[in-house]
Amino acid sequence: MTARARTPENQDELLEYRLSLRLGPVHARQRLGIEREAEAKVFGQDHSSFHLENWATAPGFIRTCLRMVGLWGRGQSNSRRLNTVHNHFQLPGLPEAFEGFRILHLTDLHVDMDEANLQAVLRQIEPLDYDLCVLTGDYRKLTWGPIEGALDGMARLRDGIKSKPYAVLGNHDSVRMVPALEDMGYQLLMNEMAPIEREGQTLYLAGVDDAHFFKVHNLHQAGDNIPAGGTSILLSHTPEIWREAAHAGYDVFLCGHTHGGQICLPGGIPVTLDSDCPRTLGRGYWRMNGMQGYTSPGSGTSVVNVRLNCPPEVTLHTLTRGPV
């Protein structure tokens, strides 16, 4: 007797079953339900935030404007010219075993957007030396539709990452990607915490689900098991929850989402950050309410594969107990 071929319905049921086991039935149902109801909408869950990436005619309009002013080719070339940016976090309470600990931070890769950009990322990270790799979301080009192209790119990226990578999802990412990403070796932090052990000492790495569009982050669930006095790092796709995170007691906040503006005025002044946060949190190192943070402009591009006055980057963070 031959086995019955798996139908799309069976695949969907298997996926939902795996997500329910992995995330818990409530989180799985919530994320899947919101995706089905709201994906590709221009206005977010609060009905007031505007999401340019979901506007179907935006890429063509922006492309035409840039070609008219002669900036299209330059913008594409800029998007494939990455920098490695070094940042230091001074943490007096850092366990001694983590002195000099280096974290490679990748974000907003949109790996199915532009093959040349993905190859540039792989070349940029290949010679780098780091102890941990973290990714803060937006692996897919679009905010809806197929996930296979993004998963293929993420598989190739995984081959280029030397250490075990920890990741969170962004507003472009479907929760349907979680099982495949974890099968590749990424550890997704879905409102969860992972202790990082070194020489008998511990650093606490927490991560939340998307707080920008889907609003499914849960800082309490992610951090409840971090002991008082423990040095903690929070991964979030967006900087928008900085105030909540600071009051929750996180020491370091790593995020992306803003692309630094991606298309900026001369001097790197962003036209928009697509994020409900102070503009001082739009790019680079910042400190708010005693919490240190870093908003990476990301390695990839969204809507159109161009960058102006805002170079892409991969970021190396170094943790230290004393002055740099």
Secondary structure in CASP SS format (residue, H / E / C, confidence):
PFRMAT SS
TARGET T0000
AUTHOR 0000-0000-0000
METHOD secondary structure of the structure
MODEL  1
M C 1.00
T C 1.00
A C 1.00
R C 1.00
A C 1.00
R C 1.00
T C 1.00
P H 1.00
E H 1.00
N H 1.00
Q H 1.00
D H 1.00
E H 1.00
L H 1.00
L H 1.00
E H 1.00
Y H 1.00
R H 1.00
L H 1.00
S H 1.00
L H 1.00
R H 1.00
L H 1.00
G C 1.00
P H 1.00
V H 1.00
H H 1.00
A H 1.00
R H 1.00
Q H 1.00
R H 1.00
L H 1.00
G H 1.00
I H 1.00
E H 1.00
R H 1.00
E H 1.00
A H 1.00
E C 1.00
A C 1.00
K C 1.00
V C 1.00
F E 1.00
G C 1.00
Q C 1.00
D C 1.00
H C 1.00
S C 1.00
S C 1.00
F E 1.00
H C 1.00
L H 1.00
E H 1.00
N H 1.00
W C 1.00
A C 1.00
T C 1.00
A H 1.00
P H 1.00
G H 1.00
F H 1.00
I H 1.00
R H 1.00
T H 1.00
C H 1.00
L H 1.00
R H 1.00
M H 1.00
V C 1.00
G C 1.00
L C 1.00
W H 1.00
G H 1.00
R H 1.00
G H 1.00
Q H 1.00
S H 1.00
N H 1.00
S H 1.00
R C 1.00
R C 1.00
L C 1.00
N E 1.00
T E 1.00
V E 1.00
H E 1.00
N E 1.00
H E 1.00
F E 1.00
Q E 1.00
L C 1.00
P C 1.00
G C 1.00
L C 1.00
P C 1.00
E H 1.00
A H 1.00
F H 1.00
E C 1.00
G C 1.00
F C 1.00
R E 1.00
I E 1.00
L E 1.00
H E 1.00
L E 1.00
T C 1.00
D C 1.00
L C 1.00
H C 1.00
V C 1.00
D C 1.00
M C 1.00
D C 1.00
E H 1.00
A H 1.00
N H 1.00
L H 1.00
Q H 1.00
A H 1.00
V H 1.00
L H 1.00
R H 1.00
Q H 1.00
I H 1.00
E C 1.00
P C 1.00
L C 1.00
D C 1.00
Y C 1.00
D C 1.00
L E 1.00
C E 1.00
V E 1.00
L E 1.00
T E 1.00
G C 1.00
D C 1.00
Y C 1.00
R C 1.00
K C 1.00
L C 1.00
T C 1.00
W C 1.00
G C 1.00
P C 1.00
I C 1.00
E H 1.00
G H 1.00
A H 1.00
L H 1.00
D H 1.00
G H 1.00
M H 1.00
A H 1.00
R H 1.00
L H 1.00
R H 1.00
D H 1.00
G H 1.00
I C 1.00
K C 1.00
S C 1.00
K C 1.00
P E 1.00
Y E 1.00
A E 1.00
V E 1.00
L C 1.00
G C 1.00
N C 1.00
H C 1.00
D C 1.00
S C 1.00
V H 1.00
R H 1.00
M H 1.00
V H 1.00
P H 1.00
A H 1.00
L H 1.00
E H 1.00
D H 1.00
M H 1.00
G C 1.00
Y C 1.00
Q E 1.00
L E 1.00
L C 1.00
M C 1.00
N C 1.00
E E 1.00
M E 1.00
A E 1.00
P E 1.00
I E 1.00
E E 1.00
R E 1.00
E C 1.00
G C 1.00
Q E 1.00
T E 1.00
L E 1.00
Y E 1.00
L E 1.00
A E 1.00
G E 1.00
V C 1.00
D C 1.00
D C 1.00
A C 1.00
H C 1.00
F C 1.00
F C 1.00
K C 1.00
V C 1.00
H C 1.00
N C 1.00
L H 1.00
H H 1.00
Q H 1.00
A H 1.00
G H 1.00
D C 1.00
N C 1.00
I C 1.00
P C 1.00
A C 1.00
G C 1.00
G C 1.00
T C 1.00
S E 1.00
I E 1.00
L E 1.00
L E 1.00
S C 1.00
H C 1.00
T C 1.00
P H 1.00
E H 1.00
I H 1.00
W H 1.00
R H 1.00
E H 1.00
A H 1.00
A H 1.00
H H 1.00
A H 1.00
G C 1.00
Y C 1.00
D C 1.00
V E 1.00
F E 1.00
L E 1.00
C E 1.00
G C 1.00
H C 1.00
T C 1.00
H H 1.00
G H 1.00
G H 1.00
Q C 1.00
I E 1.00
C E 1.00
L E 1.00
P C 1.00
G C 1.00
G C 1.00
I E 1.00
P E 1.00
V C 1.00
T C 1.00
L C 1.00
D C 1.00
S C 1.00
D C 1.00
C C 1.00
P C 1.00
R H 1.00
T H 1.00
L H 1.00
G C 1.00
R C 1.00
G E 1.00
Y E 1.00
W E 1.00
R E 1.00
M E 1.00
N C 1.00
G C 1.00
M E 1.00
Q E 1.00
G E 1.00
Y E 1.00
T E 1.00
S C 1.00
P C 1.00
G C 1.00
S C 1.00
G C 1.00
T C 1.00
S C 1.00
V C 1.00
V C 1.00
N C 1.00
V C 1.00
R C 1.00
L E 1.00
N C 1.00
C C 1.00
P C 1.00
P C 1.00
E E 1.00
V E 1.00
T E 1.00
L E 1.00
H E 1.00
T E 1.00
L E 1.00
T E 1.00
R C 1.00
G C 1.00
P C 1.00
V C 1.00
END
